Structure formats: structure tokens, C-alpha cells
Amino acid sequence: MNIVALKLSKNNGFQHQSMVLIPSCSLITSTSYGNSSQTLSPAVRRLIETHKIDPDRITPTGRNGRILKGDVLEYLEKQDSQSAATTAESIRSPPKPLMPANFPTSPQLDKATPPTNVKSKVGFIDIENTESKRLIAKKVVESKWQVPQAYASVDCFAENLAKFCDDMIDLDITMDSLIVKAAIVALKTSPEMNVALIDNEVKLLPSLDISISTWASRTKITRPLLNASSHRVSEIASKLKLWQSHEEDNRIEDSRAGSFNITCMSSLGIKCSTAIVLPPEAAILTFGSVTKIVTEDGYPMDSVTAMLTFDARLIDETTASRFMSQFRFNIENPSSWLLR
């Protein structure tokens, strides 16, 4: 809004009156805002009223302590920066969630001392987590991230093998020992499976050294079998029986040999399982219990399922398939290698 003012002037002894138009924006008024009385220009007053600012909080830089428009803008900029810093700090440090009422908190355990089996208040039992279990878990995670795992499985008719086992029951020959021996014979005829990664190169190993894993109660036992092709079925059966029965002797650390592992899971009563290759191993063959299946002709047959997990960097699919085919042939035709 513009203001009209009356201007008086003298010319040749006569007094004249004239109208003068004064823009309102050029006026400086004195206004009171809140508890403060400041001399504010209309632009400054508009900013203060819009943003609801207390003028006493603004540092004036104008003549006679007058607040300028730049003073208000600088104040608003500081307020925005402080608000942003507060928001960022709240994001970096979120509030800790509240524990539900009556929720049992876990006891603080000394990391240096392995925890013992403790029955909790809610009814379950905490099983001791030993150092060896922690090490195995760490290796498994590293292997899944670093090693390309490939798989091959095969179902084998084990009727003929079961008959051989029944005929040799007086010699304490077990199905596990026969299946392990069948895998060793297949390895001997497939030397490309007996490889290792040495100095970033895939190299054939000179001797057939493997490791065998089995279970004693709930404890997994892994032991080496050096020059595996030289061991008879009766020797393998004796070793498996020893490892599965004497838990006291099995408390020593697991030891492995070569680059191939055979895992027997029949004592756990499961059909099969998919293992994870742990370097320096190149492959793991896992088999479970012998089960009864019904053939297409309607006859019941003994069957065993085997799963091969191998490092795809060292063993290709063709080599793995050839080995599994030879393994199945050995299971279904035990006379081809047992009667040699």
C-alpha cells in the first residue's frame, strides 16, 4: 500500500501545497513482537512473522542495533543445519528396543571357558559349543563363499550287495564297509577325481589317500585312510566299527588325508545328505541307510542313495558323472570287484 503526503513549499513569497506519493516499502516502522521492541523493516518483519522467530534470538548487524534481512536469513540457515545434525545423529544411534516383559535373558558366559549343557528356564537345553565346532562352522561359511560347489547324485540297487553282506556276516562285514570299498574302487578307475589345488594349479595326487567320516553317537568322527586301495573290506569294517564304538578314543582332533572324503551316515538312520566341500578337499561322497523301494515291476528292492559334492574348479561335470556311474556299477555288480 502506498501513502499520500502533503508537501509545503515557497516560491516568490507565495506558499504552495502539493501531493507526494510515498511507497510503503521505503518506510521503516517501529513494531513490537513478543516481549521485544525492535526497529524492523517490513521485509524483516514478514520473515519473522512467517517463521515465528523471536527477534531477541537474532544477532543484529545493522546500524544502531537494527536487524537486517540478512541477519534473519543467517539465523534460519543455522537453525536448519542444527536440525539436520540432530536428525542424522538419531539415525546413527537408534534407540535400543525394549525387551518384552518376562522374557528370560541369556546368561553372560566367559568366552575363555566353554559353556556346559544348561537347562534354561523355558525348558530347552543349551548344548555345549566347543572350539572345534566353532572352527568347523567358520570353515563351512568360508567354503560356501569361496568354493563353487557342484553336485551329482545317484540311486543304486543294492540287492546283490546285501546278499554278499549276508554271506559274509561271520566276518563282521557291514554294508557301510562294502559301500566304502565300492567308492574306493571307483576312485582307482577315475584318477581325475584324485586331484588337489597346489600353487593355483590342478594336480593329480600320486597316492590314493582319502578320509572317512562316520558318527559315534552324535559326534562326527573323521579319520584318514592312507593308500586306500590297498585295504581289504574286512580292514575297513574293523576301522569303522572302532571309530563308531569308542567315543573316548575319538576325542582327539579330526584328521584328514588326501582330497577325497567318504561320509557314512547310515548310523543316523537317514537316507542321504548334501555335504559341503572343505578345502583342501576336492570332493565328498555321502551315503546313508539302505532302504526298500518298489521297482516298476512291483518287486521290493534294496536301494542306496549317494550324493557327490565337488569343487567345480578342480573337477568337471563329465569326470564327476563318470565316477558316479562307475560307483553305481560297483554297487549293483559287487562280484566284479569283490571276487578279484
C-alpha positions as CSV (number, residue, x, y, z in Angstrom):
1,M,0.0,0.0,0.0
2,N,1.3,3.5,-1.0
3,I,0.9,6.6,1.2
4,V,0.0,10.1,0.0
5,A,1.7,13.0,1.9
6,L,1.2,16.8,1.8
7,K,4.3,18.9,0.8
8,L,4.6,22.6,1.5
9,S,7.0,24.9,-0.5
10,K,7.5,28.7,-1.0
11,N,8.1,30.3,-4.4
12,N,8.4,34.2,-4.9
13,G,6.9,34.7,-1.4
14,F,3.9,32.5,-2.0
15,Q,3.3,29.2,-0.2
16,H,2.3,26.2,-2.3
17,Q,0.9,22.8,-1.4
18,S,1.5,19.6,-3.4
19,M,0.7,15.9,-3.1
20,V,3.6,13.5,-2.8
21,L,3.2,9.6,-3.3
22,I,5.5,7.6,-0.9
23,P,5.9,3.8,-1.5
24,S,5.2,1.8,1.7
25,C,8.2,-0.4,1.2
26,S,10.5,2.6,1.9
27,L,9.1,3.1,5.3
28,I,10.8,1.9,8.4
29,T,8.4,1.4,11.2
30,S,8.8,0.6,14.9
31,T,6.9,-2.6,15.9
32,S,6.7,-4.8,18.9
33,Y,6.9,-8.6,18.5
34,G,6.6,-10.8,21.5
35,N,8.4,-9.4,24.5
36,S,10.9,-7.4,22.3
37,S,10.7,-3.9,20.8
38,Q,12.8,-3.7,17.7
39,T,13.0,-1.4,14.7
40,L,12.1,-3.7,11.9
41,S,11.7,-3.1,8.1
42,P,8.6,-4.6,6.5
43,A,10.7,-7.4,4.8
44,V,12.3,-8.3,8.1
45,R,9.0,-8.3,9.9
46,R,7.4,-10.5,7.3
47,L,10.2,-13.1,7.7
48,I,10.0,-13.1,11.4
49,E,6.2,-13.5,11.4
50,T,6.3,-16.2,8.7
51,H,8.8,-18.3,10.6
52,K,7.6,-17.4,14.1
53,I,11.0,-16.2,15.2
54,D,11.8,-14.4,18.5
55,P,13.7,-11.3,17.4
56,D,15.8,-11.4,20.7
57,R,17.4,-14.6,19.4
58,I,18.7,-12.9,16.3
59,T,22.1,-11.1,16.4
60,P,21.6,-7.7,14.7
61,T,24.4,-6.3,12.4
62,G,22.6,-3.1,11.3
63,R,23.2,0.5,12.4
64,N,22.0,1.2,15.9
65,G,21.3,-2.5,16.6
66,R,18.8,-2.8,13.8
67,I,18.0,-6.3,12.5
68,L,18.7,-6.7,8.8
69,K,17.1,-9.2,6.4
70,G,20.5,-11.0,6.1
71,D,20.5,-11.4,9.9
72,V,17.2,-13.3,9.7
73,L,18.3,-15.5,6.8
74,E,21.6,-16.4,8.6
75,Y,19.6,-17.3,11.7
76,L,17.3,-19.5,9.7
77,E,20.3,-21.2,8.0
78,K,21.8,-22.1,11.3
79,Q,18.6,-23.5,12.6
80,D,18.2,-25.7,9.6
81,S,21.8,-27.0,9.9
82,Q,21.3,-27.8,13.6
83,S,18.0,-29.6,12.9
84,A,19.7,-31.8,10.2
85,A,22.6,-32.7,12.5
86,T,20.1,-33.8,15.2
87,T,18.2,-36.0,12.7
88,A,21.5,-37.6,11.5
89,E,22.5,-38.3,15.0
90,S,19.2,-40.0,15.7
91,I,19.6,-42.2,12.6
92,R,23.2,-43.3,13.6
93,S,22.1,-44.1,17.1
94,P,18.6,-45.6,17.0
95,P,17.0,-46.3,20.4
96,K,17.6,-49.8,21.8
97,P,14.5,-52.0,21.5
98,L,12.8,-52.7,24.8
99,M,12.9,-56.3,26.0
100,P,9.4,-58.0,26.2
101,A,8.0,-58.4,29.6
102,N,9.0,-61.6,31.4
103,F,11.5,-62.5,28.6
104,P,14.3,-64.7,30.0
105,T,17.7,-63.1,29.3
106,S,20.6,-65.3,28.4
107,P,23.4,-65.6,31.0
108,Q,26.7,-63.9,30.4
109,L,29.3,-66.5,29.7
110,D,33.0,-66.2,29.8
111,K,34.3,-66.7,26.3
112,A,37.5,-68.3,27.5
113,T,35.6,-71.1,29.2
114,P,33.3,-73.3,27.0
115,P,29.8,-73.3,28.3
116,T,28.3,-76.5,29.8
117,N,24.9,-78.0,29.0
118,V,22.5,-75.9,30.9
119,K,18.7,-76.3,31.2
120,S,17.1,-72.9,30.6
121,K,14.0,-71.6,32.4
122,V,11.9,-72.1,29.3
123,G,12.6,-75.8,29.1
124,F,15.2,-76.4,26.4
125,I,18.8,-77.4,26.9
126,D,21.8,-75.4,25.8
127,I,24.3,-77.8,24.1
128,E,28.0,-77.0,24.6
129,N,29.5,-75.2,21.7
130,T,33.1,-76.4,21.6
131,E,36.1,-74.8,19.9
132,S,36.2,-77.5,17.3
133,K,32.6,-76.8,16.4
134,R,33.2,-73.1,16.1
135,L,36.2,-73.9,13.8
136,I,34.1,-76.2,11.6
137,A,31.3,-73.6,11.3
138,K,33.8,-71.0,10.3
139,K,35.4,-73.2,7.6
140,V,31.9,-74.1,6.3
141,V,30.9,-70.4,5.9
142,E,34.2,-69.6,4.1
143,S,33.9,-72.6,1.8
144,K,30.4,-71.7,0.7
145,W,31.6,-68.2,-0.2
146,Q,34.8,-69.1,-1.9
147,V,34.4,-72.6,-3.4
148,P,32.0,-73.2,-6.3
149,Q,30.0,-76.2,-5.0
150,A,28.6,-78.7,-7.6
151,Y,26.5,-81.8,-7.0
152,A,25.7,-85.1,-8.5
153,S,23.5,-87.9,-7.1
154,V,22.7,-91.5,-8.0
155,D,20.3,-94.2,-6.7
156,C,21.8,-97.7,-6.7
157,F,20.1,-101.1,-6.4
158,A,21.9,-102.8,-3.5
159,E,20.2,-106.2,-3.6
160,N,23.3,-108.0,-4.8
161,L,25.5,-106.1,-2.3
162,A,23.1,-107.0,0.6
163,K,23.4,-110.7,-0.3
164,F,27.2,-110.5,-0.2
165,C,26.9,-108.8,3.2
166,D,24.6,-111.6,4.5
167,D,27.0,-114.3,3.2
168,M,30.0,-112.6,5.0
169,I,28.2,-111.9,8.3
170,D,30.6,-114.2,10.2
171,L,33.5,-111.9,9.1
172,D,31.7,-108.8,10.6
173,I,31.4,-107.3,7.1
174,T,28.9,-104.4,7.1
175,M,27.1,-102.6,4.3
176,D,29.0,-99.4,5.1
177,S,32.3,-101.1,4.6
178,L,31.2,-102.6,1.3
179,I,29.9,-99.2,0.0
180,V,33.2,-97.5,1.1
181,K,35.2,-100.2,-0.8
182,A,33.0,-99.7,-3.9
183,A,33.7,-96.0,-3.8
184,I,37.5,-96.6,-3.4
185,V,37.4,-99.0,-6.4
186,A,35.6,-96.3,-8.4
187,L,38.2,-93.7,-7.4
188,K,41.0,-96.0,-8.6
189,T,39.4,-96.3,-12.0
190,S,38.8,-92.5,-12.1
191,P,42.2,-90.9,-11.3
192,E,40.9,-87.5,-12.4
193,M,38.9,-87.4,-9.1
194,N,42.1,-87.6,-7.0
195,V,43.3,-84.1,-7.5
196,A,44.2,-81.0,-5.4
197,L,44.8,-77.3,-6.0
198,I,48.6,-76.7,-5.5
199,D,50.1,-73.3,-6.3
200,N,46.9,-72.3,-8.1
201,E,47.2,-75.4,-10.4
202,V,45.1,-78.5,-10.5
203,K,47.4,-81.5,-10.0
204,L,46.9,-85.3,-9.8
205,L,47.9,-86.8,-6.5
206,P,50.4,-89.7,-6.7
207,S,48.7,-91.9,-4.0
208,L,45.1,-92.6,-3.2
209,D,44.9,-91.1,0.3
210,I,41.3,-90.4,1.5
211,S,39.5,-89.7,4.7
212,I,36.4,-91.4,6.1
213,S,33.8,-89.7,8.3
214,T,31.3,-91.5,10.4
215,W,29.3,-90.9,13.7
216,A,29.8,-92.1,17.2
217,S,26.6,-91.3,19.0
218,R,26.1,-87.6,18.0
219,T,29.8,-86.9,17.4
220,K,31.2,-86.8,13.8
221,I,34.5,-88.7,13.5
222,T,36.9,-88.1,10.6
223,R,39.9,-90.3,10.2
224,P,42.5,-90.8,7.3
225,L,42.8,-93.9,5.2
226,L,46.2,-93.8,3.6
227,N,46.7,-95.8,0.4
228,A,43.1,-96.7,0.4
229,S,43.1,-99.1,-2.5
230,S,45.3,-101.5,-0.5
231,H,42.8,-102.0,2.3
232,R,40.6,-105.0,2.2
233,V,36.9,-104.9,3.1
234,S,37.4,-106.6,6.4
235,E,40.0,-104.0,7.4
236,I,37.7,-101.1,6.5
237,A,34.9,-102.8,8.5
238,S,37.1,-103.1,11.6
239,K,38.1,-99.4,11.4
240,L,34.5,-98.2,11.0
241,K,33.4,-100.4,14.0
242,L,36.3,-99.0,16.1
243,W,35.5,-95.4,15.3
244,Q,31.8,-95.8,15.8
245,S,32.1,-97.5,19.2
246,H,34.9,-95.9,21.2
247,E,33.9,-92.4,21.9
248,E,36.7,-92.0,24.5
249,D,39.3,-92.6,21.8
250,N,37.6,-90.2,19.4
251,R,38.1,-87.1,21.4
252,I,41.3,-86.3,19.5
253,E,41.0,-83.7,16.8
254,D,39.7,-84.9,13.4
255,S,42.4,-85.6,10.9
256,R,42.1,-85.7,7.1
257,A,44.2,-87.0,4.3
258,G,44.2,-86.6,0.5
259,S,41.5,-84.6,-1.3
260,F,38.5,-87.1,-1.2
261,N,36.2,-87.8,1.7
262,I,33.6,-90.6,2.1
263,T,30.9,-89.9,4.7
264,C,28.8,-92.8,6.1
265,M,25.5,-91.6,7.6
266,S,23.7,-94.9,8.0
267,S,24.2,-94.8,11.8
268,L,22.0,-91.7,11.9
269,G,19.1,-93.5,10.1
270,I,18.8,-91.1,7.2
271,K,18.7,-91.8,3.5
272,C,21.3,-89.3,2.4
273,S,22.6,-85.8,2.9
274,T,24.3,-83.0,0.9
275,A,27.8,-82.2,2.2
276,I,29.9,-79.1,1.8
277,V,33.4,-79.4,0.4
278,L,36.0,-78.0,2.8
279,P,39.4,-77.2,1.1
280,P,41.9,-78.8,0.6
281,E,39.3,-81.5,-0.3
282,A,38.1,-81.7,-3.9
283,A,35.0,-83.8,-3.3
284,I,32.8,-85.5,-0.7
285,L,30.7,-88.7,-1.3
286,T,27.9,-89.0,1.2
287,F,25.6,-92.1,1.5
288,G,23.0,-93.1,4.1
289,S,21.0,-96.2,5.1
290,V,19.9,-98.9,2.7
291,T,16.2,-98.6,2.1
292,K,13.5,-100.7,0.5
293,I,11.9,-99.4,-2.7
294,V,9.4,-100.9,-5.1
295,T,10.5,-101.3,-8.7
296,E,8.4,-100.7,-11.8
297,D,7.7,-104.5,-11.9
298,G,6.2,-104.3,-8.4
299,Y,9.1,-106.1,-6.6
300,P,10.8,-104.7,-3.4
301,M,14.5,-104.0,-3.8
302,D,17.2,-102.7,-1.5
303,S,18.4,-99.3,-2.6
304,V,21.1,-96.8,-1.5
305,T,21.4,-93.1,-2.5
306,A,24.7,-91.4,-2.8
307,M,25.4,-87.7,-3.2
308,L,28.7,-86.3,-4.5
309,T,29.7,-82.7,-3.8
310,F,32.7,-81.5,-5.7
311,D,34.8,-78.4,-6.3
312,A,33.9,-77.2,-9.8
313,R,37.3,-75.6,-10.2
314,L,39.1,-78.9,-9.9
315,I,36.6,-81.5,-11.2
316,D,34.3,-81.0,-14.2
317,E,30.8,-82.5,-14.6
318,T,31.9,-85.1,-17.1
319,T,34.5,-86.5,-14.7
320,A,32.0,-86.5,-11.8
321,S,29.4,-88.2,-13.9
322,R,31.8,-90.9,-15.0
323,F,32.8,-91.6,-11.4
324,M,29.2,-91.8,-10.2
325,S,28.4,-94.2,-13.0
326,Q,31.3,-96.4,-12.0
327,F,30.3,-96.2,-8.4
328,R,26.7,-97.4,-9.2
329,F,28.0,-100.2,-11.3
330,N,30.2,-101.4,-8.4
331,I,27.2,-101.3,-6.0
332,E,24.9,-103.2,-8.4
333,N,27.6,-105.7,-9.5
334,P,29.8,-106.4,-6.5
335,S,31.1,-109.7,-8.0
336,S,33.1,-107.6,-10.5
337,W,35.5,-106.3,-7.8
338,L,34.8,-108.4,-4.6
339,L,35.9,-111.7,-6.2
340,R,39.1,-110.4,-7.8
